[in-house]
Structures are given as structure tokens and as C-alpha cells.
Amino acid sequence: MTTPDQSTAAPAPASAHGRLVVAVDGPSGSGKSSVCRAAARRLSAEYLDTGAMYRAATWYCLDTGVDFSDESAVAVAVEETPLSISTDPDHQKVWVGEADVTEAIRESRISEAVSEVATNRQARSVLIAEQRRLIDAAGFVIAEGRDITTVVAPDAQVRVLLTASAEARLARRGAELGGGQSAQSLQRQVIERDARDSAAANFTEAADGVAVLDSSHLSFEETVNSLVARIESVD
Ligand code: DC
């Protein structure tokens, strides 16, 4: 992975406790991106959306026409991806080279192809190394994904698995995409994708020391409050 422009990263704020890493994992539609971003804003922390990195690498693979059936070619393309991501929760931006792909990586074509990258072991190790580098460079960061509590930052001071029922997750992802998606497309983007991705990372059960936050019956605000309270309770 090449990282051409790190000048876009936010300055590293420190928490009142100095360096503090918060790791949050969860399935698609659990609300982890919006919850973590809101918590980071409230606490003046940095925010790292690792799923956006998998999506940006997938965007590059599609843009360069990589053959997804060729695992080595996918890994080489991910290694070459000139990816930059901002960790400022107020200005969440992702670039591949000069292209601002912030919006494009949310398209269904990316959601439907991203597991090809997420289940590629070599590609994962490239992205994990870059995620660790970004976390290390931050003073106080909330990083979210599928394997942050277990693989990327198992030593994080706060480790949370954010879950929600399948019904709640389908409804949330549908609303996030503007409500125009068919039930079949949502099913592919949420349930089927999670089933494929869970071969690469276990984000359905909490590992030892990881707290479960079930948001099925919580409002967005209540979920953010609960995460913030856990972070604030660290001494
Ligand atoms: O959270 P998301 O839908 O933006 O994630 C996009 C994809 O990236 C998803 O299919 C799972 C994968 N992913 C992963 O395997 N590990 C991570 N730490 C983050 C995301």
C-alpha cells in the first residue's frame, strides 16, 4: 500500500488520559460507523473507518480491472493502491491517488465486490499494517471494523463489539442507502456479505475482554452515550 498524502490526517489529539485506543467491531448495519464517528466528535478523538480502506482498495481493483479470481493479482493491486484516509470525524474523506472516492466507495457495486478483498489473506495483511500505522500515529482514536478488537489493536484500552438484530441491521442499511434498495439487494449487502466476511474475521462473538453493546433496542443517541460512557470510565 502506498500512502502518498498523509498531510490530510488530522493532528493527533490526546485524551485527558494521554494515548487512548478504542477498538469497535461489528457486523454490517450495526451502526458502528455513525456511532463511532459521533463518539469521536463528542470526545475530540480521531476516527478510523477501516471498512472504508477495504472499500477504497476494492474501488482501485475495479478501476484497474483486476481479475478477482486471481488472488495474487488482487493482493498486488491492494499493495499498490495509493490510499489516503482522513481520521478527522468532521471531515471523513478517502482518496485513491488524486481521486476523492469518499462517495463512490459506498456504491452497491463496491459493497458487492468488497469481500473479494476482505477474504484475501495477503490483502488483509497489507491493510492491517496500514491500520496499525494510522492508530499508532494517533493520540486518541476510535477505530472500527471487523477485526480491530482481535487482530489490529487487541491491546486497545476499550474493546467493544457493537451488535444489533438482523432485522435492525437491514432496516438501518436500507435507510443509509436512501430507501431505494430492494429487499434482495439489502440481503446481499448485509447478511450474505457478513456470512462471506466472517470467514476472514470473527465479529459475531465477543473475544475475551471485549464488551458487547447490543443496539437493537437503543436509539442512536443512547448507543453513542453508552460507548462514550465506556470510554470515559477508563482511567
Ligand atoms: O463496514 P463496511 O461495510 O464499510 O466494511 C466493508 C467491508 O470490509 C466488509 O465487507 C468487511 C470488510 N472489513 C474487514 O474485513 N475488516 C475490517 N476491519 C473492516 C472491514
Boltz pocket constraint, residues with backbone or C-beta under 6 A from the ligand:
constraints:
  - pocket:
      binder: B
      contacts: [[A, 26], [A, 28], [A, 50], [A, 51], [A, 52], [A, 54], [A, 55], [A, 111], [A, 114], [A, 115], [A, 118], [A, 144], [A, 145], [A, 146], [A, 147], [A, 148], [A, 193], [A, 197], [A, 200], [A, 201]]
      max_distance: 6.0
